[in-house]
Amino acid sequence: MTDDFIFSQSALQDYEDCPRRFELRYLREVEWPALETSPALEHEAAMLRGQDFHHLLHQHALGVPAEALAATISDAEVRTWWENYLSWQSVHLPAERHPEMMLTAPIAGSVLMAKYDIVARMPDSTFLIIDWKTGRPPSKAKLASRMQTIVYPYVLSRAGAWLNGGVPLSAEMIRMSYWYATTGETIDFSLTSDQLDSHEERLVSIIAQISERFEFPKTQELWRCRFCSYRSLCERGIEAGDMNELDDEANGADELIVDLDQIEEISF
């Protein structure tokens, strides 16, 4: 692994799911043309709808009028998501919002990056991380264990002082919500100092493991291979898993490999 490698929630989640997939995707940068889910056309359409929806929300956060954006929507499902979003944000989102924000923080001799859909400063001076989701909601317990739920608040606590007049953000000032376009509902997480310390310990441990590894074994949880583009390369089958079995979209929001020059806000 190169010294300038930047860790992200996607990279760390891949490592936790399957060290071999992490190696192939991030260290060797192997491109393997296999479907992750089937049917292929339905999966592609779902991905495009998700991208279109995220673009709408980004444009709206930048000040483009909702009426103008609504006029560009041709897909009925995206329109439903958009209407759910407008109803929710009008009640729950304050005026001070920071969309598509990217932050990095140093950790264990490495750099950890987070790309946020939006960070909002709430009336009570707490900061709410919001991540837009277009997939099927998982259980809160499952979501709590995901790297995104750990990485995003951690990086904000270490690199978000500029949002607070230069004063570092305490754990209790940070909350995170996953908002699901299909239902208009959220899954919410608060943070304590003990939890933040625990998150840091976990992240340091994983990064240390990766840095010290010479071999990256395949996962023993074979069901994961059905949704992995490297399954045929690893001789773990050919047929893709059914996308209807997934409870959330893949972690593709942040870049797989990022150069330091691309990051606007860096805290060292």
N, C-alpha and C positions, 0 to 999 in steps of 0.2 A: 504494500500500500504506500502511495506517495505521501510525502510530508504535507503537501498542500490539499489533501483530501478533505472535503467538507461533508460532515455527516448531516443527514436530514431524518425526519421521522420516517420517510419511506424507506431509506436505506436501513435504518435500525429495525424497522418492522420486517423487512425482508430477511435480515440476519436472524431475527428471532424465529421467524417462520421456517426458514431453511438457509443455513449458512452457505450451502452450495449456490443457491440462487443469488445471494448477496455477492459472492465471488464472481459469478458469471456476469451479472448485470453491472456491477460497480467497479470491480477491479480489472476484469478482463474485457469488459464492455462488449460482450458477445451479443450479436443480434441473431435471433433464431426465429424464423418465420413460422411460428405455430400459433394457432388460435388459443386464446386464453379461455374463452367460453363459447358455447354454441347455443342457438344457431347464430352463425356469423353475422348475417345481415341485421338480425335483431340486436345483437350486441353492438354493432357499429352504430346503428340508429340511436341506441340508448346513450352511447358515448357522445354522439353529436348533440343530442338534446341537452345533455348535461353541460357541454361546453357552451352551447348557445345561452343556456340559462345563466351560467356564471358570468358570461359577457354582459348580459342584460343587467344583472345586479351591480357589476362593476361600473357600467355606464351610469346607472341611476345614482350610485354613491358619488360619482364625479359631478353630478348636477344635471344630467340630461333629464328633461321632463318625462314623467311616467307615461303621459299620453303619447308622446312621440315614440317611446320605446314600444308601447303596446301595439302601435300601428305596424311594427316590423315583425310581429309574431305570426307565423303561419301554422305552427304545429299546435294542435288542440291540447296536448298534454303540457307543453311548455306554457301555454296560456293559463291553464289551471294552476300551475306552479306559480306563475307570475301574480295571479290574483291572490293566492295564498300568501305570497310574500308581501304584497302591498297591504293586506289586512294586518299582518303581523307586525311589520316594521313601523307602521304608523303609531302603534301603541307602545312598542318595546324598544325602539331605537332612538337615542337622542341625536341632537344636531351634530355633535362633535364625533366624527367618524374618520377612521384612517383605513381606506380600502387598499387591498392588494399590497400590503406592507411586508417587506422582507427584513428580518433582523438576524444577526449572528451573535453568538456568545462563545467565549473560550471555555473549554472544559477538558480536563485530563490531557493537556498538551495538544488538543485538537480544536477544531472549530465546529460548532453545532449551529445549523441554520433552520429557520422557520419562516415559511411564507404564509401569511395570514390572509384569509378572505376579507376580514374586516376586524378592526379593534375599535371599540367605542368607549368613550369616557362617559360614565353614567352620572346622573345627578348627585349620587352619594359619594362621588369621587373614586369609585371603584372602576376597574377597567374590564370590559367584557370582550372576550375573544369569541367571535362567531364564525363557525365553519358551515357553509352551505352544503347540504347533501341532497342528492336526488335519488338515492337508492332506498332500499327497504330498511327501516330502523332495526338495529340489533338490540339486544338487552343492554341495560345500563351497565351491568356487571362486565359484560364483554367489552363494551366501549371503554370502560375505566381502565382496562388492562392494555389498551392499544397505545402504541408509541406516540401517536398524535396527541392524545390526552395528557401525556407526560411531557413531551418535548415543547409543545406550544406555550403552556404556562411557565415552564422553566426558563425558556429563552426570554420571554417577556420580563420575567423577574430580574434577569441579569442584564438585559440590554434595553429596557424600556424607560429608563429614568428621564430621557429627553421628552417623553410624553407628559411628564409630571414636574416640569420646571427644573429638571436636574436632580430631583429627589428620587432615590431608588424605590421601586415598588415592593412593598411587603407582600407576603403570600396572601394575606387576608384581603388585599386590594385587587386580587385577580380572580376572575371567574371565567368559565368557558361554557359555551352552549353550542351544541350541534343542532342546526335547524333543518328539518326534513320537509322538502317541498311537497312531497306526496300527501302529507297530512297537515302541514302547517304547524306541527308541534316541535318542541325542543326537548333535548336531553341535556340536563344542566349539571355542571360540576363547580363546586367551590374549592378552595385551597386553604390549607393550614401550613404553618411553619414546619411542623413535623412531616407533613406530606411532601413538602418541597424538599426537605432534607432527604427523605426516602427516595424521591425521584432522582435527586442528584447522585445518590449512592448507586442506584440502578444504572443510570446512564454511564457513570464512570466505570462501573464493572463491565458493562457490555463493550464500551469503547476499548477498554484494556484487553478484553478477550480478543477482539478483532485485531488489535495492533500486534498481539503476541502470536497469532495463529499462523501456521504454515500450511495447514490443510483445512479445508472447509467441507465437512461431511454433508451428505444429503439428509434431508429430514426423514425421521422415522414415521411421521404422520402422513401416510401415503395419500390420504384424501386431498391434501393440499396440492399434490402434483396434477390433479385433474384441472386445476385452474391456473397452471403455470405454463408459460410459453416454452420453457426448457424441458418439458417432460419427455419428449422424444430423444433429445440430446442425452438425457440422464437415463434413458431406457426405462422410463416409468409410465409407459403407455403412449398412445397416439390420440385417442378420442378426447376432445375437450369436455369439461364439465358443463352442466346446464346452468345458464346464467340466472335462471329463476331460483336456483338454490342459494344464491348469494344474498346476504342481507344488507349489503352496503356496497357502494361503488369502490373500485380499486383506488389505492392511494396514489393518485397521479397528479395531485395538485401542485406539488413542488417539483423542481427540476431534478432529474436523476443525477446529473453531474453539473456543478456550478463553479464558475470561476469567481475568485474574490472580487475582481473588477466589476462584476455584475451586481454586487450587493451594495445597496445604498446606505444602509445603517449598520455600522460595525462597532461592537463594544469589545475592547481589549483591556 
